[in-house]
Each structure stands twice: as structure tokens, then as C-alpha cells.
Amino acid sequence: MLLNYPDIPEGLVVVSNIFSILKSSFSTLFYTTLLILMIIAGVKKLKMMN
């Protein structure tokens, strides 16, 4: 849904700020999940070896 801002630049700044915050939080979440999956995979490999 597009909103008609009286002053478009200000609205764009707010939207881009929200997107950058979302992007940074998503990348943090992604890397944390990746790290957890790697740890789980490593633990499973160690259990198989023993």
C-alpha cells in the first residue's frame, strides 16, 4: 500500500531507515541460525565418530 506523503523525501527516509533496520536484524538472525546449525552438525559428527 502506497501512501501519498505531502513531503515525499521525508517519507522515503523513514521507509529506508525501517528497511535498513530490518535488513540488519535479518542478517544477524541468519548468521546466528547458521552458527547454531554448524554447531549442531559438528556435535552430530562427533557423536557418530565415538
Secondary structure, DSSP 8 states (H G I E B T S, - for coil): -----SSHHHHHHHHHHHHHHHHHHHHHHHHHHHHHHHHHHHHHHHHHH-
